[in-house]
Amino acid sequence: MSSAKPQSKQPGTADLNNPLYYLENMETVLGWVQSHHGDLLTGDELDRLASFHSLSRPARALLTRMVMRTGDLFRSDKLNYPELGVPESRALEELDGADWLDTDPLLSLDELFRLFTLGELRPAARPLLEAAGKPANLPKGQMRDALFSQFPDPLTVGDWLGQHAKPVVRLKTMALFDRVRLMFFGNLRQSWSDFVLVELGHQQYEPVPFTPDSRAFQHRSEVDLYLAMHRCRERLDEGVPAAEVWLDVPGPCENAWLTSRRDRLLLELGRQAERQGDRELALDAFASSGHREARLKQLRLLVRLKRHQEAWAIASEWRSHDLSDAEAQGLARILKRLASRLGKTPPVPPARPAIRDISLTLPKPAMGSVEYAVQQHLHREETPAFYVENTLINGLFGLLCWQTIFAPVPGAFFHPFHVGPADLTREDFVSRRQAAFEQCFALLADGSYPERILANYRAKQGTTNPFVIWPVINEELLSLALDCIPAEDLETLFRRLLRNVREHRSGFPDLIRFFPGVTDTEKRYEMVEVKGPGDRLQDHQIRWLEFFAVEGIPASVCYVRWQDDGVME
């Protein structure tokens, strides 16, 4: 067994010029998990990972390649990796001797048909098909169906195809590598290729302190719980009836991060149950899910089932909650429909504010978009205009709240290569950081926010942040924004952004125009949404524009028509 110690320092990334760079990245993953999650692994699992390092470099590289591929079965003649520097057969022999492989595995009929071609299967299948009264030249799918009833049990490849068949090996430890992958990524959606086969060094990542308290998984049972939920989701995706999967859905837990995963699983189970006609199960699943989409789906299904009184009671209670604009809009439509059917007075919808609009007729540019045409038309040295869309307000927020966004909250960061927190779009993203966000907003109140924003802009230049698009946020734009946008407006915008990060990060107007020479603080900037001929506002854009109108934030929609008699050069 190797005496190599797992990593404790911040890991680096491999150079793609190294033909075995993927092995270096795999060793980074294993070292990170052994160092930070070793207490969540059994003694046997730790020994197995430690023995990885005692293998020769070619054997470690081949094992990494096998782990990265789909499934745990491999034809040895299909393993072709010249960068190993030795024959693949020698590396396979070493892996077999170290008990990483089963060199004579049992294969189901489906596994056999996945591994071998029709031409390879036909000689062995011909006498079996003829004995069953079937043509010997059946296509592969029909051949499999014809043989399935005769061979329900798995056999070795030699028993299936004869002793001269190409050898097949099974990797014994794929479940362990899946567990490692989960603890490193924080999910099983990402494959090994998402880390092992990419060059991570071209990005700068914010260093986040990784402590035992900040881990998403505190106990091995929580890893097991995630894996159980993942298997439930896989079965749903494979078409297993939702009623069968429902029986295996784990119960509630105290881990907030895992609770959010369970909420998403129940939301999907409810969708599948509804599609499968099991509406009562769908209602139960939606009611059990805390996902923000589940309540609307529950109400819409109750309406379709004509259970109007029940839907009214749930919807009326839900109105008192803090809702995103999209949730409030959907709920209002349901309440209006229910009120007409129950003879009740529908809630009075809030008055729709008027959205300011202007019209421009411009020569059609030979190149470029309508947004750039308007930006060029509006831009003056004394009143500069910029095409920013969703980047400026998000960027200002990201720079002001940088330290809060990258706080080591449990379940937010799993490894050193995160662009942002894993819980960014989760319902409890803000509540788990509420005090820290309020401290950021206090900087807006006391006027010290420009120093924080500019300090982070200079110190974090090029470091990844889910809110900051570095090529767009330059010093000129930043200085004008800090000079012309009042702190009160920034706080208003940031607080709405945090009400639903997933929805509210988009929908901002295309352009912003600054008026630095104006002394009236309410008229020193304006945001402009540009709509070309035939284009119209989207729902999320309308919600932002109506919000601007209510809050007194200067914004307008610019409708553009093209002149018929010229082309702007």
C-alpha positions in Angstrom: 0.0 0.0 0.0 1.3 3.5 -0.8 2.4 5.8 1.9 1.2 8.8 -0.1 -0.7 11.3 2.0 -3.9 12.9 0.7 -3.8 16.6 -0.2 -4.4 19.3 2.3 -3.3 22.3 0.4 -5.2 24.1 -2.4 -4.9 21.8 -5.4 -3.6 22.9 -8.7 -4.6 22.0 -12.2 -2.9 19.9 -14.8 -1.2 21.3 -18.0 -2.9 20.0 -21.1 0.5 19.6 -22.7 1.0 16.7 -20.5 -0.5 13.7 -22.3 -1.6 12.2 -18.9 -3.1 15.5 -17.6 -6.3 13.6 -16.9 -4.5 11.4 -14.4 -3.2 14.5 -12.6 -6.7 15.9 -12.4 -8.0 12.6 -11.1 -5.3 12.5 -8.5 -6.4 16.0 -7.5 -10.0 14.8 -7.0 -9.0 11.8 -5.0 -6.6 13.8 -2.8 -9.2 16.4 -2.1 -11.9 13.9 -1.1 -9.4 11.9 1.0 -8.3 15.1 2.8 -11.7 16.7 3.3 -14.2 13.8 3.3 -12.1 10.9 4.6 -14.3 10.6 7.7 -17.3 9.8 5.4 -15.6 6.8 3.9 -15.2 3.4 5.3 -11.8 1.9 6.2 -12.1 -0.4 3.1 -12.9 2.5 0.9 -9.9 4.5 2.2 -7.6 1.6 1.7 -8.9 1.2 -1.9 -8.2 4.8 -2.7 -4.8 4.7 -1.0 -4.0 1.6 -3.2 -4.7 3.7 -6.3 -1.4 5.6 -5.6 0.6 2.4 -5.3 -0.2 1.4 -8.9 2.2 2.2 -11.7 1.6 5.4 -13.6 0.3 3.6 -16.7 -2.1 1.4 -14.6 -3.4 4.5 -12.8 -3.9 6.3 -16.1 -5.8 3.3 -17.6 -7.9 3.0 -14.5 -8.8 6.7 -14.8 -9.8 6.3 -18.4 -12.1 3.4 -17.5 -13.7 5.3 -14.6 -14.4 8.2 -17.0 -16.2 6.0 -19.5 -19.9 5.1 -19.3 -20.7 2.0 -17.4 -18.4 -0.5 -15.6 -18.0 -3.1 -18.4 -15.1 -2.9 -21.0 -13.9 -4.9 -23.9 -10.1 -5.1 -23.4 -9.6 -4.9 -27.2 -11.4 -1.5 -27.3 -9.1 0.1 -24.7 -6.6 2.0 -26.9 -4.6 4.7 -25.1 -1.1 5.1 -26.7 -0.1 7.8 -24.1 0.2 5.1 -21.5 3.6 4.2 -22.8 3.1 0.5 -22.3 0.7 -2.1 -23.9 -2.8 -1.8 -22.4 -2.6 -5.6 -21.7 0.2 -5.0 -19.2 -1.7 -2.2 -17.4 -4.8 -4.5 -17.3 -2.8 -7.3 -15.9 -1.5 -5.0 -13.1 -5.1 -3.8 -12.3 -6.3 -7.4 -12.2 -3.5 -8.4 -9.8 -4.4 -5.5 -7.5 -8.1 -6.6 -7.5 -9.5 -3.7 -9.4 -11.1 -5.8 -12.1 -13.3 -8.8 -12.5 -11.8 -10.5 -15.6 -14.6 -13.0 -16.2 -17.8 -11.1 -15.3 -21.4 -12.3 -15.7 -23.1 -10.4 -18.5 -26.9 -10.0 -18.9 -28.2 -10.3 -22.5 -28.6 -6.5 -22.7 -25.0 -6.0 -21.6 -23.8 -8.5 -24.1 -25.7 -6.8 -26.9 -24.3 -3.4 -25.9 -20.7 -4.7 -26.0 -20.7 -6.7 -29.2 -21.7 -6.0 -32.8 -24.3 -7.9 -34.8 -21.6 -9.6 -36.8 -19.9 -10.8 -33.6 -23.2 -12.0 -32.1 -24.7 -13.8 -35.1 -22.5 -17.0 -35.2 -23.4 -17.9 -31.6 -27.0 -16.8 -32.0 -27.7 -18.6 -35.3 -28.3 -22.1 -33.9 -30.4 -20.8 -31.0 -32.6 -18.8 -33.3 -33.0 -21.7 -35.7 -34.0 -24.0 -32.8 -36.6 -21.4 -31.8 -37.9 -21.3 -35.3 -36.6 -17.7 -35.9 -34.7 -16.5 -39.0 -31.0 -16.3 -38.4 -30.7 -12.9 -40.1 -32.8 -11.0 -37.7 -31.8 -7.4 -36.9 -30.0 -6.8 -33.7 -33.0 -5.6 -31.7 -35.3 -8.4 -32.8 -32.5 -10.9 -32.2 -32.3 -9.7 -28.6 -36.0 -9.9 -28.1 -36.1 -13.4 -29.6 -33.4 -14.7 -27.2 -34.5 -12.9 -24.1 -37.1 -15.5 -22.9 -34.6 -18.3 -23.4 -31.7 -16.6 -21.5 -33.0 -14.5 -18.6 -29.9 -15.1 -16.5 -26.5 -13.6 -16.9 -23.6 -15.7 -18.3 -19.9 -15.1 -18.9 -18.8 -13.9 -22.3 -17.3 -17.3 -23.0 -20.6 -19.0 -22.2 -22.4 -16.5 -24.5 -20.1 -16.5 -27.5 -17.5 -19.2 -27.0 -14.0 -19.3 -25.6 -12.6 -17.3 -28.5 -14.7 -14.3 -27.8 -13.0 -11.0 -27.1 -12.4 -10.6 -23.3 -14.6 -8.4 -21.2 -13.6 -6.9 -17.8 -15.7 -5.2 -15.2 -14.4 -2.5 -12.9 -15.2 -3.5 -9.4 -15.1 -0.1 -7.8 -17.4 2.1 -9.9 -19.8 2.7 -7.0 -16.9 4.0 -4.9 -15.8 6.4 -7.7 -19.4 7.6 -8.0 -19.4 8.3 -4.2 -16.1 10.2 -4.6 -17.5 12.1 -7.6 -20.6 13.1 -5.6 -18.5 14.4 -2.6 -16.3 16.4 -5.0 -18.9 17.9 -7.3 -21.8 18.0 -4.9 -24.0 16.3 -7.5 -24.0 13.3 -9.9 -25.1 15.4 -12.8 -21.5 16.3 -13.6 -19.4 13.7 -15.2 -15.7 13.1 -14.6 -15.1 14.7 -17.9 -16.4 18.0 -16.5 -13.2 18.1 -14.4 -10.7 15.6 -15.6 -10.8 16.5 -19.3 -10.8 20.3 -19.1 -8.0 22.8 -18.5 -9.1 24.6 -15.4 -6.0 26.8 -15.2 -7.3 29.3 -17.7 -9.8 30.6 -15.1 -9.1 32.2 -11.7 -11.3 30.9 -8.9 -12.1 32.7 -5.7 -10.4 30.8 -2.8 -13.1 29.8 -0.3 -12.1 28.4 3.1 -13.2 24.8 3.2 -13.8 23.7 6.8 -15.6 20.7 8.3 -18.5 22.9 9.3 -18.9 24.2 5.7 -19.3 20.8 4.2 -22.7 19.8 2.6 -22.3 16.3 3.9 -21.6 16.0 7.7 -22.4 12.3 8.0 -22.0 9.2 5.7 -25.8 8.7 6.0 -26.3 12.0 4.2 -24.2 10.8 1.3 -26.3 7.6 1.3 -29.5 9.7 1.3 -28.3 11.7 -1.7 -27.5 8.5 -3.6 -30.9 7.0 -2.7 -32.6 10.1 -4.1 -30.4 10.0 -7.2 -31.5 6.4 -7.9 -35.1 7.5 -7.5 -34.6 10.2 -10.1 -32.8 7.8 -12.5 -35.8 5.4 -12.2 -38.2 8.2 -13.1 -36.0 9.1 -16.1 -36.1 5.5 -17.2 -39.9 5.5 -17.2 -40.5 3.5 -14.0 -44.1 4.4 -12.8 -44.1 7.3 -10.3 -46.1 5.2 -7.9 -43.3 2.7 -7.6 -40.7 5.3 -7.2 -42.8 7.1 -4.6 -42.5 4.1 -2.2 -38.7 4.6 -2.2 -38.4 8.3 -1.8 -36.6 9.0 1.5 -38.4 10.9 4.2 -37.6 14.5 5.2 -34.2 15.3 6.7 -32.6 18.1 8.7 -29.9 18.9 6.2 -31.2 22.0 4.3 -29.2 21.3 1.2 -30.5 17.7 0.9 -34.0 19.0 1.6 -33.8 21.1 -1.5 -32.7 18.1 -3.5 -35.6 16.1 -2.1 -38.0 19.0 -3.0 -36.8 18.9 -6.6 -37.2 15.1 -6.7 -40.8 15.4 -5.4 -41.6 18.1 -8.0 -40.4 15.8 -10.8 -42.2 12.8 -9.4 -45.4 14.9 -9.3 -44.9 15.9 -12.9 -44.4 12.3 -13.9 -47.4 11.1 -11.9 -49.6 13.7 -13.5 -48.5 12.7 -17.0 -49.1 9.0 -16.1 -52.7 9.8 -15.0 -52.1 9.3 -11.2 -53.4 12.7 -10.2 -53.8 11.9 -6.5 -50.2 10.9 -6.3 -49.2 14.1 -8.2 -51.1 16.2 -5.6 -49.4 14.4 -2.7 -46.0 14.9 -4.3 -46.6 18.6 -5.0 -47.9 19.2 -1.5 -44.8 17.4 0.0 -42.4 19.4 -2.1 -41.1 22.8 -0.9 -39.9 23.8 -4.4 -41.3 27.1 -5.5 -42.9 25.6 -8.6 -44.7 22.9 -6.7 -47.5 25.1 -5.2 -48.6 26.5 -8.5 -48.7 23.0 -10.0 -50.7 21.7 -7.1 -53.2 24.5 -7.5 -53.6 24.1 -11.3 -54.2 20.4 -10.8 -56.8 21.0 -8.2 -58.6 23.4 -10.6 -58.5 20.8 -13.3 -60.0 18.3 -10.8 -62.7 20.8 -10.0 -61.7 20.8 -6.3 -62.2 24.5 -6.3 -62.9 25.0 -2.6 -59.7 23.2 -1.6 -57.7 25.2 -4.2 -59.2 28.5 -3.0 -58.2 27.8 0.6 -54.6 27.0 -0.3 -54.3 29.9 -2.7 -55.8 32.4 -0.3 -53.3 31.4 2.4 -50.4 31.5 0.0 -51.2 35.1 -0.9 -49.8 36.2 2.4 -46.3 34.8 1.6 -43.4 36.7 0.1 -43.7 35.7 -3.6 -41.6 36.4 -6.7 -43.3 38.4 -9.4 -43.9 35.2 -11.5 -45.4 33.4 -8.6 -47.6 36.3 -7.7 -48.8 36.6 -11.4 -49.6 32.9 -11.6 -51.4 32.9 -8.3 -53.5 35.9 -9.2 -54.7 34.2 -12.4 -55.7 31.1 -10.4 -57.6 33.2 -7.8 -59.4 35.1 -10.5 -60.5 31.8 -12.1 -61.5 30.3 -8.8 -63.5 33.3 -7.7 -65.7 33.2 -10.8 -66.5 29.5 -10.2 -67.1 29.9 -6.4 -69.0 33.1 -6.5 -66.4 34.9 -4.5 -64.9 38.3 -4.9 -61.6 38.0 -6.6 -58.6 39.9 -5.1 -58.3 43.3 -6.6 -55.2 43.2 -8.8 -52.7 46.0 -8.3 -52.9 48.8 -10.8 -50.6 48.2 -13.7 -48.2 51.2 -13.9 -47.6 52.9 -17.2 -44.4 52.0 -18.9 -42.7 55.0 -20.5 -41.9 54.6 -24.2 -40.3 56.5 -27.0 -40.1 56.0 -30.7 -37.1 56.4 -33.0 -36.8 56.3 -36.8 -33.3 55.4 -37.8 -31.4 54.5 -41.0 -30.9 50.7 -40.9 -27.3 49.9 -40.2 -25.3 47.8 -42.7 -24.0 45.8 -39.8 -24.8 45.3 -36.1 -27.9 44.9 -34.0 -30.7 47.3 -33.4 -29.5 47.8 -29.8 -26.1 49.0 -31.0 -27.8 51.3 -33.5 -29.8 53.0 -30.7 -26.7 53.1 -28.5 -24.7 54.9 -31.2 -27.6 57.3 -31.8 -27.9 58.2 -28.1 -24.3 58.3 -27.2 -22.7 61.7 -26.7 -19.5 62.6 -25.0 -21.4 64.5 -22.3 -24.2 61.9 -22.1 -22.5 58.5 -22.8 -24.7 55.4 -23.5 -23.6 51.8 -23.0 -25.0 48.5 -24.1 -25.1 46.5 -20.9 -28.3 44.4 -20.8 -28.0 42.2 -17.7 -24.4 42.8 -16.9 -24.2 46.2 -15.1 -26.7 45.8 -12.3 -25.7 42.2 -11.7 -22.0 43.3 -11.8 -22.5 46.1 -9.3 -24.3 43.7 -7.0 -21.6 41.0 -7.4 -18.8 43.5 -6.6 -20.6 44.9 -3.6 -21.5 41.5 -2.1 -18.5 39.5 -3.3 -17.5 38.3 0.2 -21.0 37.3 1.0 -21.5 35.4 -2.3 -18.4 33.4 -1.5 -19.0 32.9 2.2 -18.3 29.2 3.2 -22.0 28.4 3.8 -22.6 24.6 4.2 -23.4 23.1 0.8 -22.3 26.1 -1.2 -18.8 25.0 -2.2 -17.5 21.5 -2.7 -14.1 22.0 -4.3 -11.8 24.9 -5.2 -13.0 25.3 -8.8 -16.5 26.8 -8.3 -17.7 29.7 -10.5 -20.1 30.5 -7.7 -22.1 29.0 -4.8 -23.9 25.7 -5.7 -27.0 27.0 -3.9 -27.2 30.3 -5.9 -30.7 29.6 -7.3 -32.0 27.8 -4.3 -34.9 29.2 -2.3 -32.9 29.6 0.8 -29.9 31.3 -0.8 -30.6 34.7 0.7 -32.0 33.5 4.1 -28.9 31.6 4.9 -26.8 34.8 4.3 -29.4 37.4 5.4 -27.3 39.1 8.0 -24.3 39.4 5.7 -26.4 40.9 2.9 -27.8 43.4 5.3 -24.2 44.4 6.1 -23.6 45.0 2.4 -26.7 47.2 2.2 -25.5 49.1 5.2 -22.6 50.3 3.0 -25.2 51.7 0.6 -26.8 53.6 3.4 -23.6 55.1 4.9 -22.2 56.0 1.5 -19.1 53.8 1.7 -20.2 51.4 -1.0 -18.1 52.9 -3.9 -14.9 52.0 -2.0 -16.0 48.4 -1.5 -17.1 48.0 -5.1 -13.9 49.6 -6.5 -11.7 47.7 -4.1 -13.2 44.3 -5.2 -13.1 45.4 -8.8 -9.3 46.0 -8.6 -8.5 43.0 -6.3 -10.7 40.4 -8.0 -10.0 41.4 -11.6 -10.6 38.3 -13.8 -11.7 36.0 -10.9 -14.9 34.2 -11.7 -18.1 35.4 -10.2 -21.7 34.4 -11.3 -22.7 38.1 -11.4 -19.7 39.7 -12.9 -18.9 39.6 -16.6 -15.4 41.1 -16.7 -15.1 42.0 -20.4 -18.2 44.3 -20.0 -17.5 45.9 -16.5 -14.7 48.4 -17.2 -13.5 51.2 -15.1 -15.2 53.9 -17.1 -18.6 52.2 -16.9 -18.1 51.5 -13.3 -17.2 55.1 -12.4 -20.1 56.5 -14.3 -22.5 54.1 -12.7 -21.3 54.8 -9.1 -21.4 58.5 -9.8 -24.9 58.7 -11.5 -27.0 55.9 -9.9 -28.2 56.8 -6.4 -27.5 54.4 -3.6 -31.2 54.1 -2.9 -31.9 52.9 -6.4 -29.1 50.4 -6.2 -30.5 49.0 -3.0 -34.0 48.8 -4.5 -32.6 46.9 -7.5 -30.4 44.6 -5.5 -33.3 43.6 -3.1 -35.5 42.7 -6.0 -32.7 40.7 -7.6 -32.4 38.7 -4.3 -36.1 37.9 -4.2 -35.5 35.3 -6.9 -32.0 35.1 -8.3 -32.9 32.6 -11.0 -35.7 34.8 -12.5 -34.4 38.3 -11.7 -30.8 38.1 -13.0 -32.3 38.6 -16.5 -34.8 41.1 -18.0 -32.8 44.3 -17.5 -33.0 46.9 -20.2 -30.4 46.8 -23.0 -28.9 50.2 -22.6 -28.0 52.6 -19.9 -27.5 56.3 -20.5 -25.7 58.6 -18.0 -26.1 62.4 -17.5 -23.1 63.2 -15.3 -23.5 67.0 -15.8 -27.0 67.0 -14.3 -27.3 68.0 -10.7 -30.8 66.5 -10.0 -29.9 63.1 -8.6 -33.2 61.5 -10.0 -32.3 62.4 -13.6 -28.6 61.4 -13.9 -29.2 58.1 -15.6 -31.8 56.2 -17.6 -32.2 52.6 -18.6 -33.5 51.9 -22.1 -35.0 48.7 -23.5 -34.7 48.5 -27.3 -37.3 46.9 -29.5 -36.8 46.6 -33.2 -39.6 46.3 -35.8 -41.8 43.3 -34.9 -40.2 42.7 -31.6 -42.2 42.8 -28.3 -41.5 42.8 -24.6 -41.2 39.5 -22.8 -43.0 38.8 -19.5 -39.8 39.1 -17.4 -38.9 42.4 -19.1 -42.4 43.8 -18.4 -42.1 42.9 -14.8 -38.8 44.8 -14.5 -40.2 47.8 -16.3 -43.3 47.9 -14.2 -41.2 47.6 -11.1 -39.1 50.5 -12.3 -42.2 52.6 -12.8 -43.5 51.9 -9.3 -40.2 52.6 -7.7 -39.4 55.7 -9.7 -36.4 54.3 -11.4 -35.9 56.0 -14.8 -36.5 53.6 -17.6 -38.2 53.5 -20.9 -38.8 51.3 -24.0 -37.5 52.6 -27.3 -39.4 51.3 -30.3 -37.3 51.6 -33.5 -38.5 51.9 -37.0 -36.1 51.8 -40.0 -36.0 54.6 -42.5 -36.7 53.4 -46.1 -34.4 55.8 -47.8 -31.0 55.1 -46.4 -28.4 52.9 -44.8 -26.4 54.1 -41.9 -22.7 53.5 -42.5 
